[in-house]
Amino acid sequence: MFTFKTDRPPNTGLLQWISTVLATLCAAVLPLIVGETAVDISLKPNTFFISSDFYYYFKFIFFCIIASLMLFYSIYGYFSRYKPLVLSKLYIVFALLVLLSSLFALNRSNAFLGIAGRYQGFYSYFFYLSVLVFCASFLTAKNIRAVLYALLASAGIIAIIALLQYYGIELFFDSFGAKTYGRYIARGTIGNRNFLGSYFTMLTPIAAVLYLTAKTKKRTILFFILSGLFFSGLVVSLTRVAWLGFLAFSMAMAIFQYKLIFKNLKRLIALLLIFVLLFSLLTLTDGGRISERGQDFSHQVQNIKSESFGSGRTVIYRYTLQTILHYPLLGTGPDCLGTALEPLVTEADRIAVGGTNVYIDKAHSEYLEIAATMGIPAFICFMLFLILLMFPLLKRFKVLPCTLQAIFCGVGAYLVQAACNIGVISVLPVFYVLAGILLKYASSKDRFILYRKKEIEHPKTNETTVQ
């Protein structure tokens, strides 16, 4: 842990409560927000999109408000309370490159605000920076535990909703999701089964690590139940890249941290058994949907050169790589990939992706998305930020507190699946809260602390000195 030397207590009373509440609102409350509203789809020239939004618009508005409060709190804490700010040099450079890309974007309105249903423009990335700095600077160990437990409670609610949806029980009064995606499609309150998969790829390792390292019987039972619940949410998302991301990261951590695994071998065996039991139960009671996804994926792997591989991802990746080569420095502008691709995509390629009315607006890879829409320099900065965030912590993983070990595993699993999935307003705020917590403890060259020196007035001479 790091101790900040300041002239006032780091977090006391009301200020400590405020920091906990803001982080909790961002990580735990935001993913639960839903509400139908009309949206402007004029920038999406295709019938694939509908003119109302149930899952994303109000999340975006809520996020902007909370992130603005975090920004104000950070400024107040720095200038009035002399609190140091924990910053990432690379992410600041990345945010500046995103701004530059937005100024020269193919569509500035899209680039700054983001298109309807996505909202991944410059404003979002600027506020992600606010969340990152706030969580790295103001959350204490006690705050972190409170935020993490609230996040787990929120994820438990989402998992229950997703399971009910998977078996045809809609909880939303207008059944909006069922009308859009069809019944028996698990979305929770996240909005899409792919995004639900990325959410539980991040949450399942957190609950599992907390279970493996729990010190009390009550916590052991609680985290065991949550691990099974989150794993079920991951399975019913039917998102294969999320399954593979979770599996790949879990295997990697088991190899690199095998000594810690053997210390908790009995609990690990119990966890694996409940995962197998739940997977079998879901497979036997869902009418063959999980089996079909697995068989379909196996067939696609055998025919990997097919344009339909991975729900048409090879087509999307091909066009995305062409875009990167065409706009290497600044990209198309955030959330402007669709603007660049719409005139280029052939009808045959649309059919390969999903139908003649498909509008390709995302790269289906968070990393390719950044390279194509914000430019190669921004992509390099972002990747270096992640590397310098994660690798120093990986080296010290054995000595990290169990809470940080859990968060590290959750963030790591998310980053693996992000290679074949995109970030959304339902999930990314949670990711940046957790990434900010990791940044607080990451001892890398990218991380630096901005102090403000305090002027002290002498009562007799009225002179000031700098402390």
C-alpha positions in Angstrom: 0.0 0.0 0.0 1.0 3.6 -0.4 0.8 6.3 2.3 0.4 9.9 1.2 2.0 12.5 3.3 -0.3 15.5 3.6 -1.1 18.2 6.1 -4.6 16.9 6.7 -6.1 13.4 7.3 -6.5 11.7 3.9 -10.2 11.1 4.2 -12.3 11.9 7.2 -16.0 12.2 8.0 -18.2 13.6 5.2 -15.4 13.6 2.5 -14.8 9.9 3.1 -18.5 9.2 2.9 -18.8 11.2 -0.4 -15.9 9.3 -2.1 -17.5 6.0 -1.2 -21.0 7.0 -2.4 -19.7 8.4 -5.7 -17.7 5.3 -6.5 -20.6 3.0 -5.5 -23.0 4.9 -7.7 -20.6 4.5 -10.6 -19.8 0.8 -10.1 -22.9 -0.6 -8.5 -25.9 1.6 -9.3 -25.2 2.6 -12.9 -25.4 -0.9 -14.4 -28.9 -1.3 -12.9 -30.4 1.8 -14.5 -32.9 1.2 -17.3 -35.6 3.3 -18.8 -37.2 3.7 -22.3 -36.7 6.9 -24.2 -36.8 8.0 -27.9 -33.4 8.4 -29.5 -32.2 10.0 -32.7 -31.2 7.3 -35.2 -30.7 9.6 -38.1 -26.9 9.0 -37.9 -27.6 5.2 -38.2 -28.9 5.0 -41.7 -30.3 1.5 -41.5 -33.4 -0.3 -40.3 -31.3 -2.5 -38.1 -31.6 0.1 -35.4 -34.8 1.0 -33.6 -35.8 4.5 -32.5 -35.9 3.9 -28.7 -33.3 3.1 -26.1 -34.1 1.1 -22.9 -30.6 0.2 -21.6 -28.0 2.9 -22.5 -29.3 6.5 -22.7 -30.1 7.0 -19.0 -26.9 5.1 -18.0 -25.0 7.6 -20.1 -26.7 10.6 -18.5 -26.2 9.2 -15.0 -22.6 8.5 -15.7 -21.9 12.0 -17.0 -23.4 13.4 -13.8 -21.5 11.1 -11.4 -18.2 11.6 -13.3 -18.7 15.3 -13.3 -19.1 15.2 -9.5 -16.0 13.1 -9.3 -14.1 15.7 -11.3 -15.4 18.5 -9.1 -14.5 16.5 -6.0 -11.0 15.8 -7.3 -10.4 19.5 -8.0 -11.8 20.5 -4.6 -9.7 17.9 -2.8 -6.5 19.0 -4.6 -6.9 22.8 -4.2 -8.8 23.0 -0.9 -7.8 19.9 1.0 -4.3 19.5 -0.4 -5.0 16.0 -1.4 -2.5 14.6 -3.9 -3.8 13.3 -7.2 -2.8 9.9 -8.5 -2.5 10.1 -12.3 -1.5 8.1 -15.3 0.8 9.9 -17.8 -0.1 7.5 -20.6 -3.8 7.7 -20.1 -3.7 11.5 -20.0 -1.8 11.5 -23.4 -4.3 9.0 -24.6 -7.2 11.3 -23.7 -5.5 14.2 -25.4 -5.1 12.1 -28.6 -8.8 11.2 -28.4 -9.6 14.9 -28.2 -7.4 15.6 -31.2 -9.1 12.7 -33.1 -12.5 14.1 -32.2 -11.6 17.5 -33.6 -10.7 16.0 -37.0 -13.3 13.3 -37.0 -15.5 12.3 -39.9 -18.5 13.3 -37.9 -17.8 15.7 -34.9 -21.2 15.2 -33.4 -20.7 11.5 -33.2 -17.1 11.9 -32.1 -17.8 14.0 -29.1 -21.2 12.6 -27.9 -21.2 9.1 -29.4 -23.9 7.6 -31.5 -27.2 6.6 -30.0 -27.0 3.4 -28.1 -23.2 3.5 -27.9 -22.2 6.8 -26.4 -18.5 6.2 -26.7 -17.4 9.6 -27.8 -14.8 11.9 -26.4 -17.0 13.0 -23.5 -17.1 9.4 -22.2 -13.4 8.9 -22.5 -12.8 12.2 -20.7 -15.1 11.1 -17.9 -13.4 7.7 -17.8 -10.2 9.6 -17.0 -12.1 11.5 -14.2 -13.2 8.1 -12.7 -9.7 6.7 -13.0 -8.1 9.6 -11.2 -10.8 9.9 -8.5 -10.7 6.2 -7.6 -6.9 6.1 -7.6 -6.7 9.3 -5.4 -9.5 9.2 -2.9 -10.6 5.6 -2.2 -9.0 4.1 1.0 -8.8 0.4 1.8 -12.1 0.7 3.8 -13.8 2.6 0.9 -12.6 -0.1 -1.6 -14.2 -2.9 0.4 -17.5 -1.0 0.6 -17.5 -0.3 -3.1 -16.6 -3.8 -4.0 -19.3 -5.4 -1.8 -21.9 -3.0 -3.3 -20.7 -4.0 -6.8 -21.1 -7.7 -5.9 -24.6 -7.1 -4.6 -25.5 -5.2 -7.8 -24.1 -8.0 -10.0 -26.1 -10.6 -8.0 -29.3 -8.7 -8.9 -28.3 -8.6 -12.6 -27.4 -12.3 -12.6 -30.9 -13.2 -11.2 -32.6 -11.0 -13.8 -30.5 -12.6 -16.5 -31.4 -16.1 -15.4 -35.1 -15.3 -15.3 -34.9 -13.8 -18.8 -33.0 -16.8 -20.1 -36.0 -19.0 -19.0 -38.6 -16.6 -20.5 -39.5 -14.5 -17.5 -39.4 -10.8 -18.3 -39.3 -8.4 -15.3 -39.5 -5.1 -17.3 -43.1 -3.9 -17.6 -42.9 -3.1 -21.3 -40.9 -6.3 -22.1 -38.7 -4.1 -24.3 -35.9 -6.5 -24.4 -38.1 -9.4 -25.4 -39.5 -7.4 -28.3 -36.0 -6.4 -29.5 -34.0 -9.6 -29.1 -36.7 -12.2 -28.6 -37.7 -14.0 -25.5 -35.3 -16.3 -23.7 -32.3 -14.0 -24.4 -30.4 -13.1 -21.2 -29.5 -9.4 -21.0 -30.0 -8.5 -17.4 -29.9 -4.7 -17.2 -26.7 -4.5 -19.3 -28.6 -4.5 -22.6 -27.1 -7.2 -24.8 -25.9 -10.7 -24.2 -22.4 -10.0 -25.5 -22.1 -7.1 -23.0 -23.6 -9.3 -20.2 -20.9 -11.8 -21.0 -18.1 -9.2 -20.7 -19.6 -8.0 -17.4 -19.7 -11.4 -15.8 -16.2 -12.2 -17.2 -15.0 -9.4 -15.0 -17.2 -10.2 -11.9 -16.9 -14.0 -11.8 -13.1 -14.0 -11.1 -13.6 -11.3 -8.4 -16.1 -13.4 -6.5 -14.1 -16.6 -7.0 -10.9 -15.1 -5.6 -12.7 -13.6 -2.7 -14.1 -17.1 -2.0 -10.8 -18.8 -2.2 -9.2 -16.2 0.2 -12.1 -15.6 2.6 -11.2 -15.7 6.3 -14.6 -16.2 7.9 -17.2 -18.9 7.4 -20.0 -16.3 6.5 -17.8 -14.7 3.8 -16.8 -18.1 2.5 -20.4 -19.1 2.0 -21.4 -15.7 0.6 -18.7 -15.6 -2.0 -19.2 -19.2 -2.9 -22.9 -18.5 -3.7 -22.0 -15.3 -5.7 -19.3 -17.2 -7.6 -21.9 -19.8 -8.8 -24.5 -17.1 -9.5 -22.1 -15.0 -11.6 -20.8 -18.1 -13.4 -24.4 -18.9 -14.3 -24.8 -15.4 -15.6 -21.7 -15.8 -17.7 -23.0 -19.1 -19.2 -26.5 -17.9 -20.0 -25.1 -14.9 -21.9 -24.2 -17.4 -24.6 -21.2 -15.2 -25.4 -18.4 -17.5 -26.6 -15.6 -14.9 -26.4 -16.6 -14.2 -22.8 -16.4 -17.9 -22.0 -13.0 -18.2 -23.7 -11.7 -15.0 -22.1 -12.7 -16.3 -18.6 -11.3 -19.7 -19.3 -8.0 -18.4 -20.8 -7.3 -16.0 -18.0 -8.2 -18.5 -15.3 -5.8 -21.1 -16.8 -3.0 -18.5 -17.1 -3.4 -17.4 -13.4 -3.5 -21.1 -12.3 -0.2 -21.6 -14.1 1.6 -18.5 -12.9 0.2 -18.6 -9.3 0.1 -22.4 -8.8 1.5 -22.1 -5.3 -1.4 -20.0 -4.1 -3.8 -22.5 -5.8 -2.4 -25.4 -3.8 -2.9 -23.4 -0.6 -6.6 -23.3 -1.3 -7.0 -26.6 -3.1 -10.0 -27.9 -1.3 -12.0 -24.7 -1.9 -10.8 -24.7 -5.6 -12.1 -28.2 -6.0 -15.5 -27.3 -4.5 -15.6 -24.2 -6.8 -14.9 -26.3 -9.9 -17.5 -28.9 -8.9 -20.2 -26.2 -8.5 -19.3 -24.7 -11.9 -19.6 -28.1 -13.5 -22.8 -28.8 -11.8 -24.4 -25.4 -12.7 -23.2 -25.7 -16.3 -24.7 -29.2 -16.6 -28.0 -28.1 -15.0 -28.3 -25.1 -17.3 -27.4 -27.2 -20.4 -30.0 -29.9 -19.5 -32.8 -27.3 -18.9 -32.4 -24.8 -21.6 -33.6 -26.7 -24.6 -30.2 -27.2 -26.1 -29.2 -23.5 -26.6 -25.9 -23.8 -24.8 -25.0 -27.0 -26.7 -25.9 -25.4 -30.0 -23.6 -22.4 -29.3 -20.7 -24.8 -28.5 -21.4 -27.0 -31.6 -21.7 -23.9 -33.8 -18.4 -22.6 -32.5 -16.7 -26.0 -33.1 -18.0 -26.0 -36.7 -16.8 -22.5 -37.3 -13.3 -23.3 -35.9 -13.1 -26.2 -38.4 -14.1 -23.7 -41.1 -12.1 -20.7 -39.7 -11.5 -19.2 -43.1 -15.3 -18.8 -43.6 -16.5 -15.2 -43.6 -19.2 -16.2 -41.0 -16.7 -17.2 -38.4 -17.4 -15.7 -35.0 -20.7 -14.1 -36.1 -19.1 -12.5 -39.1 -16.1 -11.1 -37.2 -13.6 -11.9 -39.9 -15.6 -9.6 -42.2 -15.7 -6.8 -39.6 -12.0 -7.2 -38.8 -11.1 -7.0 -42.5 -12.9 -3.7 -42.9 -11.5 -2.4 -39.6 -7.9 -3.1 -40.6 -8.5 -1.3 -43.9 -9.8 1.6 -41.9 -6.7 1.6 -39.7 -4.5 1.7 -42.7 -6.5 4.5 -44.3 -6.6 6.7 -41.1 -3.4 5.7 -39.2 -2.7 8.8 -37.2 -6.0 10.0 -35.8 -8.5 7.4 -36.9 -12.0 8.1 -38.0 -12.9 9.8 -34.7 -14.5 8.1 -31.7 -17.7 6.3 -32.6 -17.3 7.1 -36.3 -16.3 3.7 -37.6 -19.7 3.2 -39.1 -19.5 6.5 -40.9 -16.3 5.3 -42.7 -17.5 1.8 -43.4 -21.1 2.4 -44.5 -20.3 3.3 -48.1 -17.8 0.5 -48.4 -19.5 -2.6 -47.1 -21.0 -4.8 -49.8 -24.3 -6.6 -49.6 -22.6 -10.0 -49.5 -20.5 -8.9 -46.5 -23.6 -7.6 -44.7 -25.3 -11.0 -45.2 -22.2 -12.7 -43.8 -22.3 -10.5 -40.7 -26.0 -10.9 -40.1 -28.3 -9.7 -42.8 -28.8 -7.1 -45.5 -30.0 -4.5 -43.0 -26.9 -4.8 -40.8 -25.0 -1.5 -40.0 -21.4 -2.2 -39.0 -20.5 0.5 -36.6 -18.2 -1.3 -34.2 -15.0 -3.3 -34.7 -16.0 -6.1 -32.3 -12.7 -5.7 -30.6 -12.0 -3.0 -28.1 -8.4 -2.7 -29.2 -9.1 -2.6 -32.9 -11.9 -0.1 -32.2 -9.4 2.3 -30.6 -6.8 1.9 -33.4 -9.4 2.4 -36.1 -11.3 5.3 -34.5 -8.6 7.2 -32.5 -5.5 6.3 -34.4 -2.4 4.1 -33.9 -0.7 6.5 -31.5 -3.7 6.4 -29.2 -3.8 2.7 -29.4 -0.1 2.4 -28.4 -0.7 4.7 -25.4 -3.7 2.8 -24.3 -1.9 -0.6 -24.6 1.1 0.7 -22.7 -1.2 2.1 -20.0 -2.7 -1.4 -19.5 0.7 -3.1 -19.6 2.2 -0.8 -17.0 -0.9 -1.1 -14.9 -1.1 -4.8 -14.9 2.4 -6.3 -15.1 3.9 -4.6 -11.9 0.9 -5.9 -10.0 1.3 -9.3 -11.5 4.9 -9.5 -10.2 3.7 -8.6 -6.7 0.5 -10.6 -6.9 1.5 -13.0 -4.0 1.9 -10.1 -1.5 -1.2 -8.1 -2.6 -4.2 -8.1 -0.2 -6.9 -10.5 -1.3 -9.2 -7.7 -2.3 -6.6 -6.4 -4.8 -5.9 -9.9 -6.0 -9.6 -10.3 -6.8 -9.8 -6.9 -8.6 -6.7 -7.7 -10.6 -8.2 -11.0 -11.8 -11.5 -9.4 -12.7 -9.8 -6.6 -14.7 -7.4 -9.1 -16.3 -10.2 -11.4 -17.4 -12.1 -8.4 -18.9 -9.0 -7.3 -20.9 -8.6 -10.8 -22.4 -12.2 -11.0 -23.7 -12.0 -7.4 -24.9 -9.9 -8.6 -27.8 -13.1 -9.9 -29.4 -15.7 -7.7 -27.7 -16.4 -4.0 -27.4 -16.8 -1.7 -24.4 -20.2 -0.1 -23.6 -21.5 2.4 -21.1 -23.1 -0.4 -19.1 -19.7 -2.0 -18.3 -16.8 0.4 -18.9 -17.6 2.7 -15.8 -17.3 -0.5 -13.6 -14.0 -1.3 -15.4 -12.5 2.1 -14.8 -13.5 2.1 -11.1 -11.6 -1.1 -10.7 -8.7 0.1 -12.9 -8.5 3.2 -10.8 -8.2 1.1 -7.6 -5.3 -0.9 -9.3 -3.6 2.3 -10.4 -3.6 3.5 -6.7 -1.3 0.5 -5.9 0.6 0.1 -9.2 4.3 0.9 -8.8 5.1 1.7 -12.4 6.8 4.5 -14.3 3.4 5.5 -15.8 1.9 6.3 -12.4 2.8 9.7 -10.7 1.4 11.7 -7.8 0.6 15.3 -8.2 1.1 17.2 -4.9 0.1 20.8 -4.1 2.4 22.6 -1.7 0.6 24.4 1.1 1.3 28.0 2.0 1.3 28.6 5.8 0.8 32.2 7.1 3.0 33.2 10.1 0.8 35.0 12.7 3.4 37.7 13.7 5.0 38.6 10.3 2.1 37.8 8.0 4.7 36.2 5.8 4.1 32.9 4.1 6.3 29.9 3.6 5.7 26.9 1.4 5.4 23.5 3.1 
